[in-house]
Amino acid sequence: MKREIVSKLPKIELHCHLDGSVSVETLLKISKKTKLGLSEDTEQLRKLVTAPENCQNLKDYLTCFDVILSYLQTEEALEMAALDVIEQAARDGISYIELRFAPTQHLEDGLTLVQVVTAVLKGLNAGEVQYGVKSNALLCGMRHDEREKIEEVVQLAKDFQKKGIVAFDLAGDEAAYPPKDFQETLALANQLDIPLTLHAGECGCGKNVADSVTMGATRIGHGIALKDTPEYFELMREKNVLLEMCPTSNFQTKTVDSLADYPFRRFLDENIKVCINTDNRTVSATNLVEEYMKLSDWYQLTYEEMAQLNHYAVDGAFISEEEKAVLHQQLDEQYGKLNEKEIGH
Ligand SMILES: [Zn+2]
């Protein structure tokens, strides 16, 4: 595949963290505007918020976020951050994106949960107006938080349902806090009719993926560890689960050590649905075009397969059937045009 063509083709992204994706340039703008007095040296800051190629593990990778979060504690900062990620999405040729964030991580300077969510949604709406990229947001509960605090976020997702918040997720240290610890919380989300996508199988085991699906997740963040537990493949097919794979991030967090171990092709061959995402544009120093180019390098991914991955993403997106139909049609048209031109030769 060619980068300039991949850039222009319409794409859907479902797994992108607001904090991990806000650009260094915008962090600096935030610092100046809100007189935070934090680091104003671009390269120094970039170093602090970019994960090294060789993190020891997921926990290592997550430390970059502490620096970023110190910038994202005001309404203005959150709005600017959300708008910034939409601008990046537009550059990537994204037509629809689901951006996720953990509201409890933005309360240090006195914001309320409602103020946090409202500010992010304001930034997303501004992004749609300015860049024409449609978006919704997902709320993450942090695994290390107390149960009451996480359930407050579930309730918050309910309060903002149909106002831009479309699902709930569990993020953070999966190894220390496996999905089975959250049975009651997830039951509450199910009871409130809030769709679930859960981080699982990123550093833990395949059983975490199966447990998450059994507890109601229709999508899984990463799901890489599933590769070692083929006994759960049938469950994934039966429940029509979508795995949100994030190639660059998956290598950084040591989910796999070698390309031969990365289960992208294997999952597709097993008829397990996957889609491609950045996870964290800034922390992982990537963008969505780059992720597809990696797949092109590694697996000789074709435009046809890229179209299929995006159709899977649309199927799994937390939007109405009507909205899905519009996106499917856009993909058919744009990738179809390409087929006439490219594959004809
Ligand atoms: Zn993630």
Boltz pocket constraint, residues with backbone or C-beta under 6 A from the ligand:
constraints:
  - pocket:
      binder: B
      contacts: [[A, 15], [A, 17], [A, 199], [A, 221], [A, 279]]
      max_distance: 6.0
